[in-house]
Amino acid sequence: MTHLMETPRKLRPKRPFFLRRGPMENIATTLIAIGFLMLFQPFLLVLYTYSLVMLLAGTAMFIIVSKFPE
């Protein structure tokens, strides 16, 4: 009877923070949430003005980052 021996995996170096999928998806989701809050706040016009830019940046970032490997 042959015993199968498991070969050790090569340890991959950790990816830099900005290339990891999980943390970057969280940042993109936070940008979307901030843009949403900026859109519906009644106090400062400058926040309302840049809310769409923030929403679009977060959405584009989420789409791009979701293609990163796990």
mmJSON file of the N, C-alpha and C atoms, coordinates in Angstrom:
{"data_MODEL":{"atom_site":{
"group_PDB":["ATOM","ATOM","ATOM","ATOM","ATOM","ATOM","ATOM","ATOM","ATOM","ATOM","ATOM","ATOM","ATOM","ATOM","ATOM","ATOM","ATOM","ATOM","ATOM","ATOM","ATOM","ATOM","ATOM","ATOM","ATOM","ATOM","ATOM","ATOM","ATOM","ATOM","ATOM","ATOM","ATOM","ATOM","ATOM","ATOM","ATOM","ATOM","ATOM","ATOM","ATOM","ATOM","ATOM","ATOM","ATOM","ATOM","ATOM","ATOM","ATOM","ATOM","ATOM","ATOM","ATOM","ATOM","ATOM","ATOM","ATOM","ATOM","ATOM","ATOM","ATOM","ATOM","ATOM","ATOM","ATOM","ATOM","ATOM","ATOM","ATOM","ATOM","ATOM","ATOM","ATOM","ATOM","ATOM","ATOM","ATOM","ATOM","ATOM","ATOM","ATOM","ATOM","ATOM","ATOM","ATOM","ATOM","ATOM","ATOM","ATOM","ATOM","ATOM","ATOM","ATOM","ATOM","ATOM","ATOM","ATOM","ATOM","ATOM","ATOM","ATOM","ATOM","ATOM","ATOM","ATOM","ATOM","ATOM","ATOM","ATOM","ATOM","ATOM","ATOM","ATOM","ATOM","ATOM","ATOM","ATOM","ATOM","ATOM","ATOM","ATOM","ATOM","ATOM","ATOM","ATOM","ATOM","ATOM","ATOM","ATOM","ATOM","ATOM","ATOM","ATOM","ATOM","ATOM","ATOM","ATOM","ATOM","ATOM","ATOM","ATOM","ATOM","ATOM","ATOM","ATOM","ATOM","ATOM","ATOM","ATOM","ATOM","ATOM","ATOM","ATOM","ATOM","ATOM","ATOM","ATOM","ATOM","ATOM","ATOM","ATOM","ATOM","ATOM","ATOM","ATOM","ATOM","ATOM","ATOM","ATOM","ATOM","ATOM","ATOM","ATOM","ATOM","ATOM","ATOM","ATOM","ATOM","ATOM","ATOM","ATOM","ATOM","ATOM","ATOM","ATOM","ATOM","ATOM","ATOM","ATOM","ATOM","ATOM","ATOM","ATOM","ATOM","ATOM","ATOM","ATOM","ATOM","ATOM","ATOM","ATOM","ATOM","ATOM","ATOM","ATOM","ATOM","ATOM","ATOM","ATOM","ATOM"],
"id":[1,2,3,4,5,6,7,8,9,10,11,12,13,14,15,16,17,18,19,20,21,22,23,24,25,26,27,28,29,30,31,32,33,34,35,36,37,38,39,40,41,42,43,44,45,46,47,48,49,50,51,52,53,54,55,56,57,58,59,60,61,62,63,64,65,66,67,68,69,70,71,72,73,74,75,76,77,78,79,80,81,82,83,84,85,86,87,88,89,90,91,92,93,94,95,96,97,98,99,100,101,102,103,104,105,106,107,108,109,110,111,112,113,114,115,116,117,118,119,120,121,122,123,124,125,126,127,128,129,130,131,132,133,134,135,136,137,138,139,140,141,142,143,144,145,146,147,148,149,150,151,152,153,154,155,156,157,158,159,160,161,162,163,164,165,166,167,168,169,170,171,172,173,174,175,176,177,178,179,180,181,182,183,184,185,186,187,188,189,190,191,192,193,194,195,196,197,198,199,200,201,202,203,204,205,206,207,208,209,210],
"type_symbol":["N","C","C","N","C","C","N","C","C","N","C","C","N","C","C","N","C","C","N","C","C","N","C","C","N","C","C","N","C","C","N","C","C","N","C","C","N","C","C","N","C","C","N","C","C","N","C","C","N","C","C","N","C","C","N","C","C","N","C","C","N","C","C","N","C","C","N","C","C","N","C","C","N","C","C","N","C","C","N","C","C","N","C","C","N","C","C","N","C","C","N","C","C","N","C","C","N","C","C","N","C","C","N","C","C","N","C","C","N","C","C","N","C","C","N","C","C","N","C","C","N","C","C","N","C","C","N","C","C","N","C","C","N","C","C","N","C","C","N","C","C","N","C","C","N","C","C","N","C","C","N","C","C","N","C","C","N","C","C","N","C","C","N","C","C","N","C","C","N","C","C","N","C","C","N","C","C","N","C","C","N","C","C","N","C","C","N","C","C","N","C","C","N","C","C","N","C","C","N","C","C","N","C","C","N","C","C","N","C","C"],
"label_atom_id":["N","CA","C","N","CA","C","N","CA","C","N","CA","C","N","CA","C","N","CA","C","N","CA","C","N","CA","C","N","CA","C","N","CA","C","N","CA","C","N","CA","C","N","CA","C","N","CA","C","N","CA","C","N","CA","C","N","CA","C","N","CA","C","N","CA","C","N","CA","C","N","CA","C","N","CA","C","N","CA","C","N","CA","C","N","CA","C","N","CA","C","N","CA","C","N","CA","C","N","CA","C","N","CA","C","N","CA","C","N","CA","C","N","CA","C","N","CA","C","N","CA","C","N","CA","C","N","CA","C","N","CA","C","N","CA","C","N","CA","C","N","CA","C","N","CA","C","N","CA","C","N","CA","C","N","CA","C","N","CA","C","N","CA","C","N","CA","C","N","CA","C","N","CA","C","N","CA","C","N","CA","C","N","CA","C","N","CA","C","N","CA","C","N","CA","C","N","CA","C","N","CA","C","N","CA","C","N","CA","C","N","CA","C","N","CA","C","N","CA","C","N","CA","C","N","CA","C","N","CA","C","N","CA","C","N","CA","C","N","CA","C","N","CA","C"],
"label_alt_id":[null,null,null,null,null,null,null,null,null,null,null,null,null,null,null,null,null,null,null,null,null,null,null,null,null,null,null,null,null,null,null,null,null,null,null,null,null,null,null,null,null,null,null,null,null,null,null,null,null,null,null,null,null,null,null,null,null,null,null,null,null,null,null,null,null,null,null,null,null,null,null,null,null,null,null,null,null,null,null,null,null,null,null,null,null,null,null,null,null,null,null,null,null,null,null,null,null,null,null,null,null,null,null,null,null,null,null,null,null,null,null,null,null,null,null,null,null,null,null,null,null,null,null,null,null,null,null,null,null,null,null,null,null,null,null,null,null,null,null,null,null,null,null,null,null,null,null,null,null,null,null,null,null,null,null,null,null,null,null,null,null,null,null,null,null,null,null,null,null,null,null,null,null,null,null,null,null,null,null,null,null,null,null,null,null,null,null,null,null,null,null,null,null,null,null,null,null,null,null,null,null,null,null,null,null,null,null,null,null,null],
"label_comp_id":["MET","MET","MET","THR","THR","THR","HIS","HIS","HIS","LEU","LEU","LEU","MET","MET","MET","GLU","GLU","GLU","THR","THR","THR","PRO","PRO","PRO","ARG","ARG","ARG","LYS","LYS","LYS","LEU","LEU","LEU","ARG","ARG","ARG","PRO","PRO","PRO","LYS","LYS","LYS","ARG","ARG","ARG","PRO","PRO","PRO","PHE","PHE","PHE","PHE","PHE","PHE","LEU","LEU","LEU","ARG","ARG","ARG","ARG","ARG","ARG","GLY","GLY","GLY","PRO","PRO","PRO","MET","MET","MET","GLU","GLU","GLU","ASN","ASN","ASN","ILE","ILE","ILE","ALA","ALA","ALA","THR","THR","THR","THR","THR","THR","LEU","LEU","LEU","ILE","ILE","ILE","ALA","ALA","ALA","ILE","ILE","ILE","GLY","GLY","GLY","PHE","PHE","PHE","LEU","LEU","LEU","MET","MET","MET","LEU","LEU","LEU","PHE","PHE","PHE","GLN","GLN","GLN","PRO","PRO","PRO","PHE","PHE","PHE","LEU","LEU","LEU","LEU","LEU","LEU","VAL","VAL","VAL","LEU","LEU","LEU","TYR","TYR","TYR","THR","THR","THR","TYR","TYR","TYR","SER","SER","SER","LEU","LEU","LEU","VAL","VAL","VAL","MET","MET","MET","LEU","LEU","LEU","LEU","LEU","LEU","ALA","ALA","ALA","GLY","GLY","GLY","THR","THR","THR","ALA","ALA","ALA","MET","MET","MET","PHE","PHE","PHE","ILE","ILE","ILE","ILE","ILE","ILE","VAL","VAL","VAL","SER","SER","SER","LYS","LYS","LYS","PHE","PHE","PHE","PRO","PRO","PRO","GLU","GLU","GLU"],
"label_asym_id":["A","A","A","A","A","A","A","A","A","A","A","A","A","A","A","A","A","A","A","A","A","A","A","A","A","A","A","A","A","A","A","A","A","A","A","A","A","A","A","A","A","A","A","A","A","A","A","A","A","A","A","A","A","A","A","A","A","A","A","A","A","A","A","A","A","A","A","A","A","A","A","A","A","A","A","A","A","A","A","A","A","A","A","A","A","A","A","A","A","A","A","A","A","A","A","A","A","A","A","A","A","A","A","A","A","A","A","A","A","A","A","A","A","A","A","A","A","A","A","A","A","A","A","A","A","A","A","A","A","A","A","A","A","A","A","A","A","A","A","A","A","A","A","A","A","A","A","A","A","A","A","A","A","A","A","A","A","A","A","A","A","A","A","A","A","A","A","A","A","A","A","A","A","A","A","A","A","A","A","A","A","A","A","A","A","A","A","A","A","A","A","A","A","A","A","A","A","A","A","A","A","A","A","A","A","A","A","A","A","A"],
"label_entity_id":["1","1","1","1","1","1","1","1","1","1","1","1","1","1","1","1","1","1","1","1","1","1","1","1","1","1","1","1","1","1","1","1","1","1","1","1","1","1","1","1","1","1","1","1","1","1","1","1","1","1","1","1","1","1","1","1","1","1","1","1","1","1","1","1","1","1","1","1","1","1","1","1","1","1","1","1","1","1","1","1","1","1","1","1","1","1","1","1","1","1","1","1","1","1","1","1","1","1","1","1","1","1","1","1","1","1","1","1","1","1","1","1","1","1","1","1","1","1","1","1","1","1","1","1","1","1","1","1","1","1","1","1","1","1","1","1","1","1","1","1","1","1","1","1","1","1","1","1","1","1","1","1","1","1","1","1","1","1","1","1","1","1","1","1","1","1","1","1","1","1","1","1","1","1","1","1","1","1","1","1","1","1","1","1","1","1","1","1","1","1","1","1","1","1","1","1","1","1","1","1","1","1","1","1","1","1","1","1","1","1"],
"label_seq_id":[1,1,1,2,2,2,3,3,3,4,4,4,5,5,5,6,6,6,7,7,7,8,8,8,9,9,9,10,10,10,11,11,11,12,12,12,13,13,13,14,14,14,15,15,15,16,16,16,17,17,17,18,18,18,19,19,19,20,20,20,21,21,21,22,22,22,23,23,23,24,24,24,25,25,25,26,26,26,27,27,27,28,28,28,29,29,29,30,30,30,31,31,31,32,32,32,33,33,33,34,34,34,35,35,35,36,36,36,37,37,37,38,38,38,39,39,39,40,40,40,41,41,41,42,42,42,43,43,43,44,44,44,45,45,45,46,46,46,47,47,47,48,48,48,49,49,49,50,50,50,51,51,51,52,52,52,53,53,53,54,54,54,55,55,55,56,56,56,57,57,57,58,58,58,59,59,59,60,60,60,61,61,61,62,62,62,63,63,63,64,64,64,65,65,65,66,66,66,67,67,67,68,68,68,69,69,69,70,70,70],
"pdbx_PDB_ins_code":[null,null,null,null,null,null,null,null,null,null,null,null,null,null,null,null,null,null,null,null,null,null,null,null,null,null,null,null,null,null,null,null,null,null,null,null,null,null,null,null,null,null,null,null,null,null,null,null,null,null,null,null,null,null,null,null,null,null,null,null,null,null,null,null,null,null,null,null,null,null,null,null,null,null,null,null,null,null,null,null,null,null,null,null,null,null,null,null,null,null,null,null,null,null,null,null,null,null,null,null,null,null,null,null,null,null,null,null,null,null,null,null,null,null,null,null,null,null,null,null,null,null,null,null,null,null,null,null,null,null,null,null,null,null,null,null,null,null,null,null,null,null,null,null,null,null,null,null,null,null,null,null,null,null,null,null,null,null,null,null,null,null,null,null,null,null,null,null,null,null,null,null,null,null,null,null,null,null,null,null,null,null,null,null,null,null,null,null,null,null,null,null,null,null,null,null,null,null,null,null,null,null,null,null,null,null,null,null,null,null],
"Cartn_x":[0.844,0.0,0.889,0.615,1.41,0.791,1.673,1.213,1.484,0.445,0.606,1.106,2.154,2.721,2.343,1.889,1.485,2.718,2.847,3.994,3.673,4.62,4.35,4.166,3.213,2.977,4.064,4.35,5.289,4.586,5.267,4.691,4.781,3.618,3.593,3.811,4.564,4.706,3.363,3.107,1.852,1.795,0.633,0.446,0.386,0.785,0.63,-0.846,-1.098,-2.468,-3.359,-2.834,-3.664,-3.917,-3.367,-3.641,-4.437,-4.88,-5.693,-7.165,-7.906,-9.304,-10.177,-10.067,-10.944,-10.895,-9.727,-9.667,-10.064,-9.704,-10.038,-11.531,-12.196,-13.653,-14.314,-13.762,-14.306,-14.133,-12.993,-12.758,-13.717,-13.902,-14.817,-16.244,-16.665,-18.011,-18.162,-17.11,-17.147,-17.262,-16.546,-16.662,-18.08,-18.699,-20.08,-21.016,-20.83,-21.677,-21.492,-20.253,-19.997,-20.652,-20.531,-21.185,-22.688,-23.259,-24.708,-25.108,-24.338,-24.635,-24.454,-23.441,-23.217,-24.389,-24.979,-26.091,-27.344,-27.567,-28.814,-28.67,-27.551,-27.415,-27.882,-28.557,-29.124,-28.284,-27.038,-26.305,-25.332,-24.501,-23.446,-23.605,-23.649,-23.812,-22.582,-21.398,-20.178,-20.173,-20.698,-20.791,-21.773,-22.891,-23.871,-23.271,-22.48,-21.882,-20.968,-20.188,-19.23,-19.745,-20.996,-21.529,-21.569,-21.951,-22.002,-20.602,-19.634,-18.255,-17.802,-18.141,-17.757,-18.457,-19.738,-20.468,-19.863,-19.574,-19.009,-17.607,-16.793,-15.445,-15.507,-16.381,-16.531,-17.043,-17.997,-18.547,-17.5,-16.778,-15.73,-14.635,-14.269,-13.245,-13.721,-14.982,-15.513,-15.514,-15.895,-15.915,-14.512,-13.526,-12.157,-11.588,-11.782,-11.195,-11.837,-13.092,-13.756,-13.159,-12.359,-11.679,-10.346,-9.86,-8.604,-8.755,-7.673,-7.759,-7.891,-8.435,-8.628,-7.326],
"Cartn_y":[-1.182,0.0,1.246,2.121,3.347,4.437,5.154,6.287,7.563,8.314,9.581,10.623,11.247,12.265,13.637,14.44,15.784,16.66,17.278,18.163,19.527,20.123,21.436,22.497,23.37,24.47,25.508,26.15,27.264,28.431,29.04,30.193,31.4,31.949,33.151,34.364,35.319,36.542,37.268,37.892,38.627,39.789,39.964,41.094,42.388,43.481,44.78,45.055,45.905,46.193,46.632,47.463,48.006,47.004,45.804,44.769,43.6,43.704,42.65,42.944,41.927,42.104,42.508,41.817,42.055,43.48,43.958,45.321,46.394,46.193,47.211,47.233,46.065,46.063,46.798,46.638,47.361,48.868,49.292,50.722,51.259,50.498,50.93,51.029,50.074,50.111,51.31,51.627,52.796,54.078,54.166,55.351,55.503,54.404,54.449,54.93,54.408,54.811,56.292,56.764,58.184,59.057,58.64,59.385,59.427,58.326,58.271,59.225,59.214,60.131,61.588,61.857,63.219,63.681,62.77,63.105,63.516,62.893,63.121,63.974,64.646,65.551,66.945,67.66,68.975,70.176,69.97,71.052,71.796,71.085,71.729,71.448,72.504,72.357,71.712,71.969,71.409,69.877,69.34,67.884,67.322,67.99,67.556,67.612,68.642,68.819,67.66,67.178,66.115,64.71,64.585,63.273,62.323,62.806,61.944,61.481,62.376,61.998,60.881,61.002,59.989,58.656,58.714,57.49,56.807,57.575,56.993,56.439,57.138,56.651,55.342,55.266,54.038,52.886,53.168,52.124,51.615,52.529,52.126,51.335,51.789,51.077,49.679,49.548,48.235,47.296,47.797,46.967,46.483,47.379,47.006,46.043,46.34,45.527,44.14,44.034,42.724,41.739,42.214,41.328,40.811,41.355,40.902,39.459,38.673,37.323,37.37,36.316,36.24,36.351],
"Cartn_z":[0.0,0.0,0.0,-0.893,-0.976,-0.108,0.536,1.342,0.561,0.415,-0.282,0.713,0.329,1.199,0.667,1.548,1.136,1.008,-0.146,-0.341,0.253,0.919,1.517,0.429,0.683,-0.259,-0.104,-1.214,-1.137,-0.456,0.459,1.129,0.223,-0.062,-0.884,0.0,-0.479,0.323,0.389,1.517,1.671,0.693,0.118,-0.8,-0.008,-0.639,0.038,0.316,1.289,1.726,0.573,-0.32,-1.39,-2.519,-2.43,-3.431,-2.861,-1.625,-1.032,-1.254,-1.597,-1.955,-0.77,0.335,1.479,2.012,2.409,2.958,1.943,0.69,-0.318,-0.611,-0.554,-0.718,0.444,1.641,2.796,2.639,2.137,1.914,0.852,-0.233,-1.293,-0.768,0.043,0.626,1.553,2.296,3.169,2.358,1.242,0.38,-0.152,-0.538,-1.031,0.078,1.286,2.41,2.751,2.72,2.993,1.924,0.652,-0.422,-0.26,0.181,0.416,1.54,2.626,3.735,3.318,2.513,2.023,1.16,0.432,-0.458,0.317,1.484,2.209,3.454,3.612,4.749,4.336,5.226,4.865,5.299,5.749,6.4,5.497,4.754,3.989,2.497,1.726,0.282,-0.363,0.183,-0.397,-0.287,0.816,0.938,-0.088,-0.26,-1.254,-2.664,-2.921,-4.244,-4.613,-3.665,-3.953,-3.643,-3.284,-2.926,-4.121,-5.276,-6.46,-6.855,-6.751,-7.056,-6.113,-4.83,-3.845,-4.137,-4.471,-4.815,-6.038,-7.054,-8.274,-8.039,-7.255,-6.957,-6.174,-5.185,-4.41,-5.253,-6.129,-6.992,-7.98,-8.614,-9.562,-8.843,-7.657,-6.889,-6.525,-6.129,-5.769,-6.968,-8.124,-9.333,-9.682,-9.597,-9.925,-8.885,-7.622,-6.553,-6.485,-6.864,-6.794,-7.801,-8.726,-9.698,-9.167,-8.046,-7.463,-6.983,-7.002,-6.447,-4.933,-4.366,-2.907,-2.174],
"occupancy":[1.0,1.0,1.0,1.0,1.0,1.0,1.0,1.0,1.0,1.0,1.0,1.0,1.0,1.0,1.0,1.0,1.0,1.0,1.0,1.0,1.0,1.0,1.0,1.0,1.0,1.0,1.0,1.0,1.0,1.0,1.0,1.0,1.0,1.0,1.0,1.0,1.0,1.0,1.0,1.0,1.0,1.0,1.0,1.0,1.0,1.0,1.0,1.0,1.0,1.0,1.0,1.0,1.0,1.0,1.0,1.0,1.0,1.0,1.0,1.0,1.0,1.0,1.0,1.0,1.0,1.0,1.0,1.0,1.0,1.0,1.0,1.0,1.0,1.0,1.0,1.0,1.0,1.0,1.0,1.0,1.0,1.0,1.0,1.0,1.0,1.0,1.0,1.0,1.0,1.0,1.0,1.0,1.0,1.0,1.0,1.0,1.0,1.0,1.0,1.0,1.0,1.0,1.0,1.0,1.0,1.0,1.0,1.0,1.0,1.0,1.0,1.0,1.0,1.0,1.0,1.0,1.0,1.0,1.0,1.0,1.0,1.0,1.0,1.0,1.0,1.0,1.0,1.0,1.0,1.0,1.0,1.0,1.0,1.0,1.0,1.0,1.0,1.0,1.0,1.0,1.0,1.0,1.0,1.0,1.0,1.0,1.0,1.0,1.0,1.0,1.0,1.0,1.0,1.0,1.0,1.0,1.0,1.0,1.0,1.0,1.0,1.0,1.0,1.0,1.0,1.0,1.0,1.0,1.0,1.0,1.0,1.0,1.0,1.0,1.0,1.0,1.0,1.0,1.0,1.0,1.0,1.0,1.0,1.0,1.0,1.0,1.0,1.0,1.0,1.0,1.0,1.0,1.0,1.0,1.0,1.0,1.0,1.0,1.0,1.0,1.0,1.0,1.0,1.0,1.0,1.0,1.0,1.0,1.0,1.0],
"B_iso_or_equiv":[0.0,0.0,0.0,0.0,0.0,0.0,0.0,0.0,0.0,0.0,0.0,0.0,0.0,0.0,0.0,0.0,0.0,0.0,0.0,0.0,0.0,0.0,0.0,0.0,0.0,0.0,0.0,0.0,0.0,0.0,0.0,0.0,0.0,0.0,0.0,0.0,0.0,0.0,0.0,0.0,0.0,0.0,0.0,0.0,0.0,0.0,0.0,0.0,0.0,0.0,0.0,0.0,0.0,0.0,0.0,0.0,0.0,0.0,0.0,0.0,0.0,0.0,0.0,0.0,0.0,0.0,0.0,0.0,0.0,0.0,0.0,0.0,0.0,0.0,0.0,0.0,0.0,0.0,0.0,0.0,0.0,0.0,0.0,0.0,0.0,0.0,0.0,0.0,0.0,0.0,0.0,0.0,0.0,0.0,0.0,0.0,0.0,0.0,0.0,0.0,0.0,0.0,0.0,0.0,0.0,0.0,0.0,0.0,0.0,0.0,0.0,0.0,0.0,0.0,0.0,0.0,0.0,0.0,0.0,0.0,0.0,0.0,0.0,0.0,0.0,0.0,0.0,0.0,0.0,0.0,0.0,0.0,0.0,0.0,0.0,0.0,0.0,0.0,0.0,0.0,0.0,0.0,0.0,0.0,0.0,0.0,0.0,0.0,0.0,0.0,0.0,0.0,0.0,0.0,0.0,0.0,0.0,0.0,0.0,0.0,0.0,0.0,0.0,0.0,0.0,0.0,0.0,0.0,0.0,0.0,0.0,0.0,0.0,0.0,0.0,0.0,0.0,0.0,0.0,0.0,0.0,0.0,0.0,0.0,0.0,0.0,0.0,0.0,0.0,0.0,0.0,0.0,0.0,0.0,0.0,0.0,0.0,0.0,0.0,0.0,0.0,0.0,0.0,0.0,0.0,0.0,0.0,0.0,0.0,0.0],
"pdbx_formal_charge":[null,null,null,null,null,null,null,null,null,null,null,null,null,null,null,null,null,null,null,null,null,null,null,null,null,null,null,null,null,null,null,null,null,null,null,null,null,null,null,null,null,null,null,null,null,null,null,null,null,null,null,null,null,null,null,null,null,null,null,null,null,null,null,null,null,null,null,null,null,null,null,null,null,null,null,null,null,null,null,null,null,null,null,null,null,null,null,null,null,null,null,null,null,null,null,null,null,null,null,null,null,null,null,null,null,null,null,null,null,null,null,null,null,null,null,null,null,null,null,null,null,null,null,null,null,null,null,null,null,null,null,null,null,null,null,null,null,null,null,null,null,null,null,null,null,null,null,null,null,null,null,null,null,null,null,null,null,null,null,null,null,null,null,null,null,null,null,null,null,null,null,null,null,null,null,null,null,null,null,null,null,null,null,null,null,null,null,null,null,null,null,null,null,null,null,null,null,null,null,null,null,null,null,null,null,null,null,null,null,null],
"auth_seq_id":[1,1,1,2,2,2,3,3,3,4,4,4,5,5,5,6,6,6,7,7,7,8,8,8,9,9,9,10,10,10,11,11,11,12,12,12,13,13,13,14,14,14,15,15,15,16,16,16,17,17,17,18,18,18,19,19,19,20,20,20,21,21,21,22,22,22,23,23,23,24,24,24,25,25,25,26,26,26,27,27,27,28,28,28,29,29,29,30,30,30,31,31,31,32,32,32,33,33,33,34,34,34,35,35,35,36,36,36,37,37,37,38,38,38,39,39,39,40,40,40,41,41,41,42,42,42,43,43,43,44,44,44,45,45,45,46,46,46,47,47,47,48,48,48,49,49,49,50,50,50,51,51,51,52,52,52,53,53,53,54,54,54,55,55,55,56,56,56,57,57,57,58,58,58,59,59,59,60,60,60,61,61,61,62,62,62,63,63,63,64,64,64,65,65,65,66,66,66,67,67,67,68,68,68,69,69,69,70,70,70],
"auth_comp_id":["MET","MET","MET","THR","THR","THR","HIS","HIS","HIS","LEU","LEU","LEU","MET","MET","MET","GLU","GLU","GLU","THR","THR","THR","PRO","PRO","PRO","ARG","ARG","ARG","LYS","LYS","LYS","LEU","LEU","LEU","ARG","ARG","ARG","PRO","PRO","PRO","LYS","LYS","LYS","ARG","ARG","ARG","PRO","PRO","PRO","PHE","PHE","PHE","PHE","PHE","PHE","LEU","LEU","LEU","ARG","ARG","ARG","ARG","ARG","ARG","GLY","GLY","GLY","PRO","PRO","PRO","MET","MET","MET","GLU","GLU","GLU","ASN","ASN","ASN","ILE","ILE","ILE","ALA","ALA","ALA","THR","THR","THR","THR","THR","THR","LEU","LEU","LEU","ILE","ILE","ILE","ALA","ALA","ALA","ILE","ILE","ILE","GLY","GLY","GLY","PHE","PHE","PHE","LEU","LEU","LEU","MET","MET","MET","LEU","LEU","LEU","PHE","PHE","PHE","GLN","GLN","GLN","PRO","PRO","PRO","PHE","PHE","PHE","LEU","LEU","LEU","LEU","LEU","LEU","VAL","VAL","VAL","LEU","LEU","LEU","TYR","TYR","TYR","THR","THR","THR","TYR","TYR","TYR","SER","SER","SER","LEU","LEU","LEU","VAL","VAL","VAL","MET","MET","MET","LEU","LEU","LEU","LEU","LEU","LEU","ALA","ALA","ALA","GLY","GLY","GLY","THR","THR","THR","ALA","ALA","ALA","MET","MET","MET","PHE","PHE","PHE","ILE","ILE","ILE","ILE","ILE","ILE","VAL","VAL","VAL","SER","SER","SER","LYS","LYS","LYS","PHE","PHE","PHE","PRO","PRO","PRO","GLU","GLU","GLU"],
"auth_asym_id":["A","A","A","A","A","A","A","A","A","A","A","A","A","A","A","A","A","A","A","A","A","A","A","A","A","A","A","A","A","A","A","A","A","A","A","A","A","A","A","A","A","A","A","A","A","A","A","A","A","A","A","A","A","A","A","A","A","A","A","A","A","A","A","A","A","A","A","A","A","A","A","A","A","A","A","A","A","A","A","A","A","A","A","A","A","A","A","A","A","A","A","A","A","A","A","A","A","A","A","A","A","A","A","A","A","A","A","A","A","A","A","A","A","A","A","A","A","A","A","A","A","A","A","A","A","A","A","A","A","A","A","A","A","A","A","A","A","A","A","A","A","A","A","A","A","A","A","A","A","A","A","A","A","A","A","A","A","A","A","A","A","A","A","A","A","A","A","A","A","A","A","A","A","A","A","A","A","A","A","A","A","A","A","A","A","A","A","A","A","A","A","A","A","A","A","A","A","A","A","A","A","A","A","A","A","A","A","A","A","A"],
"auth_atom_id":["N","CA","C","N","CA","C","N","CA","C","N","CA","C","N","CA","C","N","CA","C","N","CA","C","N","CA","C","N","CA","C","N","CA","C","N","CA","C","N","CA","C","N","CA","C","N","CA","C","N","CA","C","N","CA","C","N","CA","C","N","CA","C","N","CA","C","N","CA","C","N","CA","C","N","CA","C","N","CA","C","N","CA","C","N","CA","C","N","CA","C","N","CA","C","N","CA","C","N","CA","C","N","CA","C","N","CA","C","N","CA","C","N","CA","C","N","CA","C","N","CA","C","N","CA","C","N","CA","C","N","CA","C","N","CA","C","N","CA","C","N","CA","C","N","CA","C","N","CA","C","N","CA","C","N","CA","C","N","CA","C","N","CA","C","N","CA","C","N","CA","C","N","CA","C","N","CA","C","N","CA","C","N","CA","C","N","CA","C","N","CA","C","N","CA","C","N","CA","C","N","CA","C","N","CA","C","N","CA","C","N","CA","C","N","CA","C","N","CA","C","N","CA","C","N","CA","C","N","CA","C","N","CA","C","N","CA","C","N","CA","C","N","CA","C"],
"pdbx_PDB_model_num":[1,1,1,1,1,1,1,1,1,1,1,1,1,1,1,1,1,1,1,1,1,1,1,1,1,1,1,1,1,1,1,1,1,1,1,1,1,1,1,1,1,1,1,1,1,1,1,1,1,1,1,1,1,1,1,1,1,1,1,1,1,1,1,1,1,1,1,1,1,1,1,1,1,1,1,1,1,1,1,1,1,1,1,1,1,1,1,1,1,1,1,1,1,1,1,1,1,1,1,1,1,1,1,1,1,1,1,1,1,1,1,1,1,1,1,1,1,1,1,1,1,1,1,1,1,1,1,1,1,1,1,1,1,1,1,1,1,1,1,1,1,1,1,1,1,1,1,1,1,1,1,1,1,1,1,1,1,1,1,1,1,1,1,1,1,1,1,1,1,1,1,1,1,1,1,1,1,1,1,1,1,1,1,1,1,1,1,1,1,1,1,1,1,1,1,1,1,1,1,1,1,1,1,1,1,1,1,1,1,1]
}}}
